[in-house]
C-alpha cells in the first residue's frame, strides 16, 4: 500500500512531467544542477531563468530539422 510520502513523490513527478510537456521549465532542477556544478557562480532568478528558457525554446530554427 502507498504511504503519504509515496503519494507526494508521485505528485511531484507528475507535476514536473506535465510542466515539461507544455514547455514550462523546472526551476528547482536548474537550481539543484547549478549548485552541484557551478557553486561559485550566482544562480539566475526565476524571472531570468524563465526568460532564458523561453528564448532558447523559441529561437530561430533556421537550418534545423526539428
Secondary structure, DSSP 8 states (H G I E B T S, - for coil): ---HHHHHHHHHHHHHHHHHHTT---HHHHHHHHHHH-TTS----HHHHHHHHHHHHTS--TT---
